[in-house]
Amino acid sequence: MKIHPSSPFTSARLIVLGSLSLTLLNAVSPVELLSMQSFGQPSGQVQRAIAQLTAQSTAQSEDDVNVRVYQAASPAVVTIDTDSGTGSGVIVSADGLILTNAHVVDGADTVKVFLPDRQEYEGRVVGYGANGVDLAAVRIQAQNLPTVTISTAPVQVGQRAFAIGNPFGRFEGTFTTGIVSRLDANRGLIQTDAAINPGNSGGALLNSRGELIGINTSIFTPQRSAPGTAGDQSGNIGIGFAIAISPINDFLTAVRNGTSPTVAQQSSFLAGSNRPSQPITLNGAAIQGQLTRDSATLPADDSYYDAYSFEGSKGQQVVVEMNSANLDAYLILLSPQGRDLAQDDDGGGATNARLVFTLPEDGTYTVLANSYASRQTGSYDLRLAEDRGSNFNANRQPASPVSGQSSAGQSASEQSATVSSLPIRAEGVLGPNSKTLEVDGSRYEEFLFEGSRGQQVTISLNSRDFDPYVLLVGPDDSVVAYNDDVATNNLNAGLTVTLPSNGVYRVLANALDASGTGRFRLTVNAL
């Protein structure tokens, strides 16, 4: 029974406190005790004693909760290793089903899973979250594994929250505490101040009963350096996010029914936003805009953006340019369904952005005039034009052994004998024997596949040795799409593209500049 220092009580109430009552009675004189019995109010000395003991009892109670939560859940929080990095996962069924983030395992068919007791298993990626939900499922062959119970109680702002994961890929089983700071129902996210750091992705966010209330997915950090680089200063600053139970339950149902996507999906950046876009005219005058504190905000990195829309036709090639002397321009192109089609940071030279893209369908497209850094403000010029003559121009040297040998000067359609079927899973090296782009001397290796008009494909290019740059070249040698960085804190490259025509497509596993060499991993999947 708890007693608040300001609450009236009698000696009868003291008796039920057991050993605590003896301490209090020893500190109180008979006169004070008589006064307490007569008037129901404790003396100042008793108030202080009660306050001190109550604080000690509360601290002990919090310690007990912390220990209990960790002991209950930590055996089921695992480390996941892939070729491109390390993350965390949560065992949710005793027969080896593990929840993690899509961005942890994206591009991998199999991963290494380490249990807290350092048992190692090979895990198979069996599903991804639909509509861009950052969830994935991994299956290991094991039985009688420890699991985390999924909470059925509603999460409330202010309740305690506990995170377990593998921060920075080196400190598995790390336990941090905090509270639920905010609930974002539109995006199915929980914001917490429990410390979540790189490597915690895919780990557990728990309530005080040790039940799963979320899968840790991201942190807000203003630093620009890429994770894992010498200049990386990213880390927790008290704003972390976890995917809430509702989308988790939907995802697990899809996985168990065999209906979840088998490749990672990209989500609309405008999810939950009701701001109208402004019209922009194709081949019209440049728009002069300004990002301010009143602009819309991207939830992923807290950066400002203005949205512009235009009518596009299938097969039409457009160029979008964003120039600014005040901010680091960043462009995002969204499909008529709000899906991310392409992004660019510095394609326009210096800190200006430039996108060249072949539109996959008729409809209303959206351009986000964005900044690379969070909460960066300033003026910019935005221009949209149709590109009628932008063809891919490469110095064609002998092709990569992966895609077969070819004669100099052959077009993609002439190399049909070397065409691969989807999916493509390839590992290679950019080095002295690689082909080079005339425009900047950067190295690339080439992979061919047969595509159909309207077919949707995803391309992922990862490397630990260089900054990857991926290009998709169409049957007519025009650039369909390209990408540098999949996110502001991820130097790997990726695309999701709807093919504009039938024929043989070329994927160029390229480096951002002429200095880029080293190993890479490429995946091309049909959705």
C-alpha positions as CSV (number, residue, x, y, z in Angstrom):
1,M,0.0,0.0,0.0
2,K,1.4,3.4,-1.0
3,I,1.0,6.5,1.3
4,H,1.4,9.9,-0.2
5,P,3.1,12.4,2.3
6,S,0.1,14.8,2.1
7,S,-2.5,12.2,2.6
8,P,-4.3,11.9,6.0
9,F,-3.7,8.6,7.7
10,T,-4.1,6.9,11.1
11,S,-1.9,4.5,13.0
12,A,-4.0,1.7,11.8
13,R,-2.8,2.5,8.3
14,L,0.8,2.5,9.5
15,I,0.5,-1.1,10.8
16,V,-0.2,-2.6,7.4
17,L,3.1,-1.3,6.1
18,G,5.0,-3.9,8.1
19,S,8.7,-3.0,8.4
20,L,8.2,0.4,7.0
21,S,5.9,1.3,9.9
22,L,8.6,0.4,12.4
23,T,11.0,2.9,10.9
24,L,8.4,5.6,10.9
25,L,7.3,4.9,14.5
26,N,10.9,4.9,15.7
27,A,11.3,8.4,14.2
28,V,8.2,9.9,15.7
29,S,7.7,10.9,19.3
30,P,4.7,9.7,21.3
31,V,3.3,13.2,21.4
32,E,3.6,13.5,17.6
33,L,2.1,10.0,17.2
34,L,-0.8,11.1,19.4
35,S,-1.2,14.2,17.3
36,M,-1.3,12.1,14.2
37,Q,-3.9,9.8,15.6
38,S,-6.0,12.7,16.8
39,F,-5.9,15.1,13.9
40,G,-5.0,12.8,11.0
41,Q,-2.0,14.9,9.9
42,P,1.7,13.8,10.0
43,S,4.4,16.1,11.4
44,G,7.1,17.6,9.2
45,Q,9.5,15.0,10.4
46,V,7.2,12.2,9.5
47,Q,6.4,13.8,6.1
48,R,10.1,13.9,5.3
49,A,10.6,10.3,6.4
50,I,7.7,9.1,4.3
51,A,8.9,11.1,1.3
52,Q,12.4,9.6,1.5
53,L,11.2,6.1,2.0
54,T,8.6,6.4,-0.8
55,A,11.2,7.7,-3.2
56,Q,13.5,4.8,-2.3
57,S,10.6,2.4,-2.8
58,T,9.7,3.9,-6.2
59,A,13.3,3.7,-7.4
60,Q,13.5,0.1,-6.3
61,S,10.2,-0.6,-8.1
62,E,11.5,1.0,-11.3
63,D,14.7,-1.1,-11.1
64,D,12.6,-4.2,-10.6
65,V,10.6,-3.4,-13.7
66,N,13.7,-2.7,-15.8
67,V,15.3,-6.0,-14.8
68,R,12.1,-7.9,-15.3
69,V,11.5,-6.5,-18.8
70,Y,15.1,-7.1,-19.9
71,Q,15.1,-10.7,-18.6
72,A,11.8,-11.4,-20.3
73,A,12.5,-10.0,-23.7
74,S,16.3,-9.9,-24.3
75,P,16.6,-13.7,-25.1
76,A,14.3,-13.1,-28.1
77,V,16.2,-10.1,-29.6
78,V,18.7,-11.2,-32.2
79,T,21.5,-9.7,-34.3
80,I,21.1,-9.8,-38.1
81,D,24.2,-9.5,-40.4
82,T,24.0,-8.9,-44.1
83,D,26.7,-8.1,-46.7
84,S,25.8,-4.4,-46.4
85,G,25.4,-4.0,-42.7
86,T,24.1,-5.1,-39.3
87,G,20.7,-4.7,-37.6
88,S,18.5,-6.3,-35.0
89,G,15.5,-8.6,-35.1
90,V,12.8,-9.9,-32.7
91,I,11.7,-13.6,-32.6
92,V,7.9,-13.7,-32.6
93,S,7.3,-17.4,-33.0
94,A,9.0,-20.4,-31.4
95,D,9.6,-22.0,-34.7
96,G,11.9,-19.3,-36.0
97,L,9.9,-16.4,-37.4
98,I,11.8,-13.1,-36.9
99,L,10.6,-9.5,-37.3
100,T,13.0,-6.8,-38.5
101,N,13.1,-3.8,-40.8
102,A,13.0,-4.0,-44.6
103,H,16.0,-1.6,-44.8
104,V,18.0,-4.0,-42.7
105,V,17.7,-7.0,-45.1
106,D,16.8,-5.3,-48.4
107,G,18.6,-6.9,-51.3
108,A,19.5,-10.1,-49.4
109,D,18.0,-13.5,-49.9
110,T,19.7,-14.9,-46.9
111,V,21.2,-13.4,-43.7
112,K,23.1,-14.5,-40.7
113,V,21.2,-14.5,-37.4
114,F,22.9,-14.5,-34.1
115,L,21.0,-15.4,-30.9
116,P,22.1,-13.7,-27.6
117,D,23.8,-17.0,-26.7
118,R,25.9,-16.6,-29.9
119,Q,24.2,-19.5,-31.7
120,E,24.3,-18.7,-35.4
121,Y,21.7,-19.6,-38.0
122,E,21.2,-18.9,-41.7
123,G,18.0,-16.9,-42.1
124,R,15.9,-16.7,-45.2
125,V,14.1,-13.4,-46.0
126,V,10.4,-14.5,-46.5
127,G,8.5,-11.2,-46.8
128,Y,8.4,-7.4,-46.8
129,G,5.9,-4.9,-45.6
130,A,3.4,-3.6,-48.3
131,N,3.0,0.0,-49.3
132,G,6.4,1.0,-48.0
133,V,6.0,-0.2,-44.4
134,D,9.6,-0.7,-43.2
135,L,9.1,-4.3,-42.0
136,A,10.5,-7.7,-43.1
137,A,10.3,-11.2,-41.9
138,V,13.2,-13.7,-41.7
139,R,12.8,-17.4,-41.1
140,I,15.4,-19.6,-39.4
141,Q,15.2,-23.4,-39.0
142,A,14.9,-23.9,-35.2
143,Q,12.4,-24.9,-32.6
144,N,11.5,-23.9,-29.0
145,L,13.0,-20.5,-29.4
146,P,12.4,-17.7,-26.9
147,T,9.8,-15.2,-28.1
148,V,8.5,-11.8,-27.3
149,T,4.7,-11.5,-26.7
150,I,3.0,-8.9,-28.9
151,S,1.0,-6.4,-26.8
152,T,-2.8,-6.1,-27.2
153,A,-3.1,-3.1,-24.9
154,P,-3.3,0.4,-26.5
155,V,-0.2,2.5,-26.3
156,Q,-0.5,5.9,-24.6
157,V,1.7,8.9,-24.7
158,G,3.7,9.1,-21.4
159,Q,3.9,5.4,-20.7
160,R,7.3,3.9,-20.2
161,A,9.1,2.4,-23.1
162,F,12.1,0.1,-23.3
163,A,14.3,-0.6,-26.3
164,I,16.6,-3.6,-26.9
165,G,18.9,-4.0,-29.9
166,N,22.4,-4.1,-31.3
167,P,23.5,-0.4,-31.6
168,F,26.4,0.3,-34.0
169,G,26.6,-3.5,-34.8
170,R,28.9,-4.1,-31.8
171,F,26.8,-3.8,-28.6
172,E,24.2,-6.6,-28.9
173,G,21.6,-6.8,-26.1
174,T,21.8,-3.1,-25.2
175,F,18.9,-1.9,-23.1
176,T,17.6,1.7,-22.9
177,T,14.6,3.2,-21.3
178,G,12.3,6.2,-21.8
179,I,8.7,7.1,-22.5
180,V,6.4,7.2,-25.5
181,S,6.7,10.8,-26.6
182,R,4.2,10.9,-29.4
183,L,1.9,8.7,-31.5
184,D,1.5,9.2,-35.2
185,A,-1.6,7.3,-36.3
186,N,-1.3,8.4,-39.9
187,R,2.0,6.7,-40.4
188,G,1.6,4.0,-37.8
189,L,4.7,5.2,-35.8
190,I,5.5,5.6,-32.2
191,Q,8.0,8.3,-31.2
192,T,10.1,7.6,-28.1
193,D,13.0,9.2,-26.2
194,A,14.4,5.8,-25.3
195,A,17.8,5.8,-27.0
196,I,17.8,4.2,-30.4
197,N,21.0,4.2,-32.4
198,P,22.2,2.9,-35.7
199,G,22.1,-0.9,-35.5
200,N,19.0,-0.8,-33.3
201,S,16.9,-1.0,-36.5
202,G,14.6,-4.0,-36.3
203,G,14.9,-4.3,-32.5
204,A,12.1,-4.4,-29.9
205,L,10.3,-1.5,-28.3
206,L,8.6,-2.8,-25.2
207,N,6.1,-1.9,-22.5
208,S,6.6,-2.4,-18.8
209,R,5.2,-5.9,-19.0
210,G,7.9,-6.8,-21.5
211,E,5.4,-7.0,-24.4
212,L,6.3,-5.8,-27.9
213,I,4.7,-2.4,-28.7
214,G,6.8,-1.6,-31.8
215,I,9.8,-2.4,-34.0
216,N,12.5,0.3,-33.8
217,T,13.0,1.7,-37.3
218,S,14.7,5.1,-37.4
219,I,16.1,8.1,-35.5
220,F,16.1,11.7,-36.2
221,T,19.7,13.0,-36.6
222,P,20.8,16.1,-38.5
223,Q,24.3,14.8,-39.4
224,R,25.0,14.2,-43.1
225,S,27.9,11.7,-43.1
226,A,27.0,8.2,-44.1
227,P,26.8,5.5,-41.4
228,G,30.0,3.6,-41.2
229,T,32.2,6.4,-42.6
230,A,35.0,8.1,-40.8
231,G,33.0,11.3,-40.5
232,D,29.9,9.6,-39.2
233,Q,28.6,11.5,-36.2
234,S,25.0,10.2,-36.4
235,G,23.4,9.0,-33.2
236,N,20.5,9.3,-30.9
237,I,19.4,12.8,-29.9
238,G,16.2,11.8,-28.1
239,I,13.9,11.3,-31.1
240,G,13.4,7.7,-32.2
241,F,10.7,6.0,-34.1
242,A,9.2,2.5,-34.0
243,I,6.5,0.9,-36.2
244,A,3.3,0.4,-34.1
245,I,1.5,-2.9,-33.5
246,S,-1.4,-2.4,-36.0
247,P,0.8,-2.5,-39.1
248,I,3.0,-5.2,-37.5
249,N,-0.1,-7.5,-37.1
250,D,-1.2,-6.8,-40.6
251,F,2.2,-7.7,-41.9
252,L,2.4,-10.9,-39.9
253,T,-1.0,-12.0,-41.2
254,A,0.2,-11.4,-44.8
255,V,3.5,-13.4,-44.1
256,R,1.6,-16.3,-42.6
257,N,-0.9,-16.3,-45.5
258,G,1.9,-16.1,-48.1
259,T,0.6,-12.8,-49.5
260,S,3.4,-10.4,-48.4
261,P,5.6,-8.8,-51.1
262,T,8.9,-10.7,-51.7
263,V,10.9,-7.5,-52.4
264,A,11.1,-4.3,-50.4
265,Q,8.5,-1.7,-51.3
266,Q,9.0,2.1,-51.4
267,S,6.4,4.3,-49.8
268,S,4.8,7.6,-50.7
269,F,6.7,10.5,-49.0
270,L,3.4,12.3,-48.8
271,A,1.7,9.7,-46.6
272,G,-0.5,11.5,-44.1
273,S,0.0,14.9,-45.8
274,N,-3.1,16.9,-46.9
275,R,-1.2,19.9,-48.3
276,P,-2.2,20.6,-52.0
277,S,0.5,20.7,-54.6
278,Q,1.1,23.7,-56.9
279,P,0.9,23.3,-60.7
280,I,4.1,23.4,-62.7
281,T,4.1,23.8,-66.5
282,L,6.1,21.5,-68.7
283,N,8.6,23.6,-70.8
284,G,7.3,26.7,-69.0
285,A,9.2,29.4,-67.1
286,A,11.2,28.5,-64.0
287,I,9.3,28.8,-60.8
288,Q,10.9,30.8,-58.0
289,G,10.1,29.2,-54.7
290,Q,11.2,29.3,-51.1
291,L,11.4,26.7,-48.3
292,T,10.4,28.2,-45.0
293,R,9.3,27.0,-41.6
294,D,5.7,27.1,-43.0
295,S,6.6,24.6,-45.7
296,A,5.5,20.9,-45.5
297,T,7.9,18.6,-43.7
298,L,9.1,15.2,-44.7
299,P,8.6,12.9,-41.7
300,A,11.7,10.7,-42.6
301,D,14.3,13.4,-41.9
302,D,12.4,16.6,-40.8
303,S,13.3,18.4,-44.0
304,Y,11.1,21.0,-45.7
305,Y,9.6,20.6,-49.1
306,D,7.2,22.2,-51.6
307,A,5.0,20.0,-53.8
308,Y,4.4,20.6,-57.5
309,S,2.2,18.6,-59.9
310,F,2.2,18.1,-63.7
311,E,0.4,16.0,-66.3
312,G,2.7,13.4,-67.9
313,S,2.4,10.8,-70.6
314,K,3.7,7.3,-70.7
315,G,7.1,7.1,-72.3
316,Q,7.7,10.9,-72.0
317,Q,11.2,11.8,-70.9
318,V,11.3,14.8,-68.5
319,V,14.1,16.8,-66.9
320,V,13.6,18.4,-63.5
321,E,16.1,21.0,-62.2
322,M,16.3,22.7,-58.9
323,N,19.0,25.3,-58.3
324,S,19.7,27.3,-55.2
325,A,22.4,29.5,-53.7
326,N,20.9,29.2,-50.2
327,L,20.4,25.5,-49.6
328,D,21.4,22.0,-50.7
329,A,18.7,21.2,-53.3
330,Y,17.1,17.7,-53.3
331,L,14.5,16.5,-55.8
332,I,12.0,13.7,-55.4
333,L,9.7,12.5,-58.2
334,L,6.4,10.7,-57.3
335,S,4.2,8.6,-59.5
336,P,0.4,9.3,-59.9
337,Q,-0.1,6.8,-57.0
338,G,2.3,8.7,-54.8
339,R,5.1,6.1,-55.1
340,D,8.7,7.2,-55.1
341,L,10.1,7.0,-58.6
342,A,13.4,8.8,-58.4
343,Q,15.6,11.1,-56.2
344,D,18.6,13.3,-56.8
345,D,20.9,15.3,-54.6
346,D,23.7,16.9,-56.6
347,G,23.0,15.8,-60.2
348,G,22.9,19.5,-61.3
349,G,26.4,20.3,-60.2
350,A,27.6,21.7,-56.8
351,T,24.6,21.4,-54.5
352,N,22.0,21.7,-57.3
353,A,19.7,18.8,-58.2
354,R,18.7,17.4,-61.6
355,L,16.5,14.4,-62.5
356,V,16.1,12.8,-65.9
357,F,13.3,10.3,-66.0
358,T,11.1,8.4,-68.5
359,L,7.5,8.4,-67.3
360,P,6.0,5.0,-66.9
361,E,2.3,5.9,-67.4
362,D,-0.2,8.6,-68.1
363,G,-1.3,10.6,-65.1
364,T,-0.5,13.4,-62.6
365,Y,3.0,13.3,-61.3
366,T,4.4,15.1,-58.2
367,V,7.7,16.8,-57.8
368,L,9.0,17.6,-54.3
369,A,11.4,20.5,-54.2
370,N,13.2,19.5,-51.0
371,S,16.5,20.2,-49.2
372,Y,19.1,17.6,-48.3
373,A,19.4,18.8,-44.7
374,S,16.7,18.9,-42.1
375,R,14.9,22.2,-41.5
376,Q,17.0,24.0,-44.1
377,T,15.4,27.2,-45.5
378,G,16.1,29.4,-48.5
379,S,15.0,30.3,-52.0
380,Y,15.3,28.2,-55.1
381,D,14.4,28.0,-58.9
382,L,12.6,25.0,-60.2
383,R,12.3,24.1,-63.9
384,L,10.5,21.2,-65.6
385,A,11.1,20.4,-69.3
386,E,10.6,17.6,-71.8
387,D,13.9,16.0,-72.8
388,R,13.7,14.9,-76.5
389,G,17.3,14.1,-77.1
390,S,19.0,12.8,-74.0
391,N,20.5,9.5,-75.0
392,F,22.9,7.4,-73.0
393,N,26.5,7.8,-74.1
394,A,29.1,5.4,-72.8
395,N,32.6,4.3,-73.8
396,R,31.7,0.7,-74.6
397,Q,34.7,-1.5,-73.8
398,P,34.4,-5.3,-73.6
399,A,31.5,-6.2,-71.4
400,S,31.6,-7.7,-67.9
401,P,32.0,-11.5,-67.8
402,V,28.8,-11.6,-65.8
403,S,26.8,-10.2,-68.8
404,G,28.9,-12.0,-71.4
405,Q,31.3,-10.8,-74.1
406,S,30.3,-8.3,-76.7
407,S,31.9,-6.4,-79.5
408,A,32.6,-2.7,-79.2
409,G,29.7,-0.6,-80.6
410,Q,27.0,-3.2,-80.1
411,S,23.6,-1.8,-78.8
412,A,21.7,-3.5,-76.1
413,S,19.3,-5.1,-78.6
414,E,22.3,-6.6,-80.4
415,Q,23.5,-8.3,-77.3
416,S,20.4,-10.4,-76.8
417,A,22.4,-13.6,-76.4
418,T,23.8,-12.3,-73.1
419,V,20.4,-11.3,-71.6
420,S,19.6,-12.7,-68.2
421,S,16.2,-13.6,-66.8
422,L,14.9,-11.9,-63.6
423,P,15.6,-11.9,-60.8
424,I,19.3,-11.0,-61.2
425,R,21.5,-11.6,-58.1
426,A,25.1,-10.6,-58.9
427,E,28.3,-9.7,-57.1
428,G,31.1,-7.9,-59.0
429,V,34.0,-5.6,-58.9
430,L,34.6,-2.1,-60.4
431,G,38.3,-2.0,-61.3
432,P,40.8,-1.5,-64.2
433,N,38.9,-3.9,-66.5
434,S,35.5,-2.2,-66.0
435,K,34.0,0.0,-68.7
436,T,33.9,3.7,-68.2
437,L,31.5,6.5,-68.8
438,E,32.8,9.2,-71.1
439,V,31.0,12.0,-69.3
440,D,33.0,11.6,-66.0
441,G,35.4,8.6,-66.3
442,S,33.5,6.6,-63.7
443,R,33.6,2.8,-63.9
444,Y,30.6,0.5,-64.5
445,E,29.6,-3.0,-65.1
446,E,26.6,-3.8,-67.2
447,F,23.7,-6.3,-66.8
448,L,21.0,-7.1,-69.3
449,F,17.4,-8.3,-68.9
450,E,14.3,-8.6,-71.1
451,G,11.6,-6.3,-70.0
452,S,7.9,-5.8,-70.9
453,R,6.0,-2.6,-71.2
454,G,4.2,-1.8,-67.9
455,Q,6.4,-4.3,-65.9
456,Q,7.6,-3.0,-62.6
457,V,11.1,-3.7,-61.4
458,T,13.2,-2.8,-58.4
459,I,17.0,-2.4,-58.6
460,S,19.3,-2.3,-55.6
461,L,23.1,-1.6,-55.8
462,N,25.1,-1.8,-52.6
463,S,28.8,-1.4,-51.8
464,R,31.0,-0.9,-48.8
465,D,33.9,0.2,-51.0
466,F,32.5,3.1,-53.0
467,D,29.5,5.4,-53.5
468,P,27.2,3.4,-55.8
469,Y,25.3,5.0,-58.7
470,V,22.8,3.0,-60.7
471,L,21.4,3.7,-64.2
472,L,18.6,1.9,-66.1
473,V,19.0,2.3,-69.9
474,G,16.1,1.4,-72.2
475,P,16.0,-0.5,-75.5
476,D,16.4,2.7,-77.4
477,D,19.6,3.6,-75.4
478,S,17.8,6.4,-73.5
479,V,18.2,6.7,-69.8
480,V,15.0,5.5,-68.2
481,A,16.0,6.3,-64.6
482,Y,19.0,6.7,-62.3
483,N,19.7,7.1,-58.6
484,D,22.6,8.0,-56.4
485,D,21.5,7.6,-52.7
486,V,18.4,5.8,-51.6
487,A,18.1,8.0,-48.6
488,T,19.9,11.0,-47.0
489,N,21.8,8.7,-44.7
490,N,22.3,5.8,-47.1
491,L,24.8,6.0,-49.9
492,N,23.5,2.8,-51.6
493,A,21.6,3.2,-54.8
494,G,18.1,1.9,-55.7
495,L,15.2,2.3,-58.1
496,T,11.6,1.2,-58.5
497,V,10.6,1.7,-62.1
498,T,7.7,0.8,-64.4
499,L,9.2,-0.1,-67.8
500,P,8.0,2.1,-70.6
501,S,8.4,-0.4,-73.5
502,N,9.2,-4.0,-74.5
503,G,12.8,-4.9,-75.1
504,V,16.2,-5.4,-73.6
505,Y,17.2,-3.1,-70.7
506,R,20.6,-2.5,-69.4
507,V,21.4,-1.9,-65.7
508,L,24.7,-0.1,-65.1
509,A,26.3,-0.8,-61.8
510,N,28.2,2.5,-61.6
511,A,30.3,4.6,-59.2
512,L,29.5,8.2,-58.4
513,D,32.8,9.4,-59.7
514,A,36.1,8.2,-61.3
515,S,37.6,7.3,-58.0
516,G,35.0,4.6,-57.2
517,T,36.4,1.1,-57.2
518,G,35.7,-2.0,-55.3
519,R,33.2,-4.8,-54.7
520,F,29.4,-4.4,-55.2
521,R,26.2,-6.3,-55.0
522,L,23.4,-5.9,-57.5
523,T,19.8,-7.2,-57.4
524,V,17.1,-6.7,-60.0
525,N,13.6,-8.0,-59.2
526,A,10.3,-8.1,-61.0
527,L,7.4,-7.1,-58.8
